[in-house]
Amino acid sequence: MLNAPVASRRRAPRSDAPHQEVGVLIAHTPSAIDVVQELATEGWRQAMAHRLTMHLGDQLWAEVDQTWHPARCKRLAKAARNLRKLNPSLSSLDTVLGRQNVRRAVNRTAVGAALVDRVATADTQAEAVVLAMRVTGIALCEFRGWLTHCQCLKDLADETVPAHLRAKILEVSDGYLTRAG
């Protein structure tokens, strides 16, 4: 191995030619916030504000619209989690006991209580109410610029495959929240 080639330690001369910048787009999966920001067109905002006015009533809507902040969203998200934890056989909205259990699960938030009282019908599934509460929280946080602190969005994103998040929000805002009221 005496005559084996030795790697040169000399560096190749640097080129003095002008460098050309290359734009590179790095694809990333959109975050839940990206999805909502893309979804929240002016038309969507107006439609959601109209639907929430119908479902919450003028007085509650005016109060919530002016005073919404992350602490209220956390309370609404907790109420939705409480509702989700209920035994399905004891939380059917078509029985007095079931409606009382649902109402008790959400009674710490005026928005949750209003959605149960004014929107939920006997054939409404508790899961639909949970989703309506979350989408309501997401819309209110979006209106006020609090998406980065939106617990309702965090909870929905944690339970939903990112590719289906947009469809889930549209399903609730265009379906459940339009037919009831």
C-alpha positions as CSV (number, residue, x, y, z in Angstrom):
1,M,0.0,0.0,0.0
2,L,3.0,2.3,-0.3
3,N,2.0,3.5,-3.7
4,A,-1.7,4.0,-2.9
5,P,-3.2,7.4,-4.0
6,V,-3.5,10.0,-1.3
7,A,-6.6,12.2,-1.2
8,S,-5.7,15.8,-1.8
9,R,-6.3,18.2,1.0
10,R,-6.3,21.2,-1.3
11,R,-9.7,22.8,-1.8
12,A,-11.0,23.4,-5.2
13,P,-10.7,27.1,-6.2
14,R,-13.8,29.2,-5.5
15,S,-15.6,30.4,-8.4
16,D,-15.9,34.1,-8.8
17,A,-19.0,33.8,-11.0
18,P,-22.1,35.5,-9.7
19,H,-24.3,33.2,-7.7
20,Q,-27.9,32.7,-8.8
21,E,-30.5,32.5,-6.1
22,V,-32.9,29.6,-6.4
23,G,-36.3,29.9,-4.8
24,V,-37.3,26.8,-3.0
25,L,-40.7,26.2,-1.6
26,I,-40.8,23.8,1.3
27,A,-44.2,22.1,1.4
28,H,-45.6,21.7,4.9
29,T,-48.9,20.4,6.2
30,P,-51.1,23.4,7.0
31,S,-51.7,23.9,10.6
32,A,-55.2,24.1,12.1
33,I,-54.8,27.9,12.2
34,D,-53.8,27.9,8.5
35,V,-57.0,26.0,7.7
36,V,-59.2,28.4,9.6
37,Q,-57.5,31.4,8.2
38,E,-58.0,30.1,4.6
39,L,-61.6,29.2,5.4
40,A,-62.5,32.6,7.1
41,T,-63.5,34.6,4.1
42,E,-65.6,37.7,4.6
43,G,-68.6,35.8,3.4
44,W,-68.0,33.0,5.9
45,R,-67.6,35.5,8.7
46,Q,-70.8,37.2,7.8
47,A,-72.7,33.9,7.6
48,M,-71.3,32.7,10.9
49,A,-72.2,36.0,12.6
50,H,-75.7,35.7,11.3
51,R,-76.1,32.1,12.4
52,L,-74.7,32.8,15.8
53,T,-77.0,35.8,16.2
54,M,-79.9,33.4,15.5
55,H,-78.8,30.7,17.8
56,L,-77.6,32.7,20.7
57,G,-80.1,35.4,20.5
58,D,-79.5,39.1,20.0
59,Q,-78.6,40.0,23.6
60,L,-76.2,37.1,24.2
61,W,-74.6,37.5,20.8
62,A,-74.0,41.2,21.4
63,E,-72.4,40.5,24.7
64,V,-70.3,37.6,23.4
65,D,-69.2,39.4,20.3
66,Q,-67.8,42.3,22.3
67,T,-66.3,40.5,25.2
68,W,-64.9,37.2,23.7
69,H,-61.4,36.3,24.9
70,P,-59.3,33.1,25.4
71,A,-60.6,32.4,28.9
72,R,-64.2,32.1,27.6
73,C,-63.0,29.9,24.8
74,K,-61.3,27.6,27.4
75,R,-64.5,27.4,29.3
76,L,-66.5,26.6,26.2
77,A,-63.9,23.9,25.2
78,K,-64.1,22.4,28.7
79,A,-67.9,22.3,28.5
80,A,-67.6,20.5,25.2
81,R,-65.2,18.0,26.7
82,N,-67.6,17.5,29.7
83,L,-70.4,16.8,27.2
84,R,-68.3,14.3,25.3
85,K,-67.5,12.4,28.5
86,L,-71.2,11.7,29.3
87,N,-72.5,8.2,28.9
88,P,-74.3,8.2,25.6
89,S,-77.3,6.3,27.1
90,L,-77.7,9.0,29.7
91,S,-77.2,12.0,27.4
92,S,-79.8,11.5,24.8
93,L,-81.6,14.8,24.1
94,D,-84.9,13.1,23.5
95,T,-85.4,12.4,27.2
96,V,-85.8,14.8,30.1
97,L,-83.0,13.1,32.0
98,G,-80.7,13.2,29.0
99,R,-81.4,16.9,28.3
100,Q,-80.8,17.7,32.0
101,N,-77.4,15.8,31.9
102,V,-76.4,17.6,28.8
103,R,-77.5,21.0,30.2
104,R,-75.6,20.3,33.4
105,A,-72.4,19.5,31.4
106,V,-72.4,22.8,29.7
107,N,-74.0,25.1,32.2
108,R,-70.8,27.0,33.1
109,T,-70.8,28.8,29.7
110,A,-73.7,30.9,28.4
111,V,-72.8,30.0,24.8
112,G,-72.9,26.3,25.5
113,A,-76.2,26.5,27.4
114,A,-77.7,28.6,24.6
115,L,-76.7,26.1,22.0
116,V,-78.2,23.3,23.9
117,D,-81.4,25.2,24.7
118,R,-82.0,27.0,21.4
119,V,-80.4,24.6,18.8
120,A,-80.4,21.1,20.0
121,T,-83.6,19.1,19.2
122,A,-84.7,15.7,20.4
123,D,-83.0,13.9,17.5
124,T,-79.7,15.9,17.8
125,Q,-76.8,13.7,18.8
126,A,-74.6,15.0,21.7
127,E,-71.6,14.8,19.4
128,A,-73.2,17.3,17.1
129,V,-73.6,19.7,20.0
130,V,-69.9,19.2,20.9
131,L,-68.9,20.1,17.4
132,A,-71.3,23.1,17.3
133,M,-69.8,24.4,20.5
134,R,-66.2,24.0,19.1
135,V,-67.0,25.6,15.8
136,T,-68.7,28.4,17.6
137,G,-65.6,28.9,19.8
138,I,-63.4,28.8,16.7
139,A,-65.5,31.4,14.9
140,L,-65.6,33.7,17.9
141,C,-61.8,33.5,18.3
142,E,-61.3,34.1,14.6
143,F,-63.5,37.2,14.7
144,R,-61.5,38.6,17.6
145,G,-58.0,37.5,16.3
146,W,-57.4,34.9,19.0
147,L,-56.9,31.8,16.9
148,T,-53.4,31.1,18.4
149,H,-55.1,30.9,21.8
150,C,-58.3,29.1,20.7
151,Q,-58.8,26.0,22.9
152,C,-61.8,24.9,20.8
153,L,-59.6,24.8,17.7
154,K,-56.8,23.0,19.6
155,D,-59.3,20.3,20.9
156,L,-60.9,19.8,17.4
157,A,-57.5,19.6,15.7
158,D,-56.3,17.1,18.3
159,E,-59.2,14.8,17.5
160,T,-59.4,15.4,13.7
161,V,-57.0,14.3,11.0
162,P,-55.5,17.5,9.6
163,A,-56.8,16.7,6.1
164,H,-60.4,16.5,7.4
165,L,-60.3,19.6,9.7
166,R,-61.6,22.0,7.0
167,A,-64.4,19.6,6.0
168,K,-65.4,19.1,9.7
169,I,-65.7,22.9,10.3
170,L,-67.6,23.4,7.1
171,E,-69.9,20.5,7.9
172,V,-70.9,22.0,11.2
173,S,-71.0,25.7,10.2
174,D,-72.9,25.0,6.9
175,G,-75.0,22.0,8.2
176,Y,-75.9,21.9,11.8
177,L,-75.7,25.6,12.5
178,T,-77.9,26.5,9.4
179,R,-80.7,24.0,9.9
180,A,-81.4,24.7,13.5
181,G,-82.9,27.8,14.8
